[in-house]
Amino acid sequence: MGILYGMVARGQVVLAEFSATQTNASVVARLILERMKEVKNNCISSFSHHPYIFHVKGTDGLTVLCMADDASGRIIPFAFLEDIHKKIVKTFGRAVHSASAYAMNDEFSRVLCQQMDHFSRNPNVDRLNRLKGEMNQVQSVLIDNIENALERGDRLALLVEKAITMQQPMQGNNSTVALKRKARSYKNVIWWRDWRH
């Protein structure tokens, strides 16, 4: 079944909506809008209204809402909401912030219908989202590996620098000479131990 209802609103003002079936989705959506007026901008939520789930995304003063069946999960409906938000802003620009109720319904209800069909029927939508998630994980692992390699390189450079300073005979530096003596003494102890066995 997929996504069955879609709506775009600014506050309590519904700009466009489309329903693929005869349900009370419009009434429930308005109740959700009433509840969402207290919620801050840039939020996502899901509300259960058996047997459907209403998914809501509030961004930039607009609320995009859809009703989907439970089998759709969360990824596909929220991808739909993100897509609808981008399309309405691209299509109408700043007019979305001052338009009257249903001013965009004639033109944008067709877009809602097309995108609902696309996100409900296209199996590649979920696969594409999964691939994006996997690419983000791979990118994160690569960045971590590069940071670790750079950190190891810094530590290696520090060790090389210390080794060079220890190899250079410095005037008045008896610690280098003492270290060489201790190393030679240890080497001799190990050699005698191995020779005896």
Secondary structure as GFF3:
##gff-version 3
##sequence-region A 1 197
A	DSSP	beta_strand	3	10	.	.	.	ID=ss1
A	DSSP	beta_strand	13	19	.	.	.	ID=ss2
A	DSSP	alpha_helix	25	36	.	.	.	ID=ss3
A	DSSP	beta_strand	43	49	.	.	.	ID=ss4
A	DSSP	beta_strand	52	59	.	.	.	ID=ss5
A	DSSP	beta_strand	62	69	.	.	.	ID=ss6
A	DSSP	three_ten_helix	70	72	.	.	.	ID=ss7
A	DSSP	alpha_helix	75	92	.	.	.	ID=ss8
A	DSSP	three_ten_helix	93	97	.	.	.	ID=ss9
A	DSSP	alpha_helix	105	121	.	.	.	ID=ss10
A	DSSP	alpha_helix	123	167	.	.	.	ID=ss11
A	DSSP	alpha_helix	174	196	.	.	.	ID=ss12
###
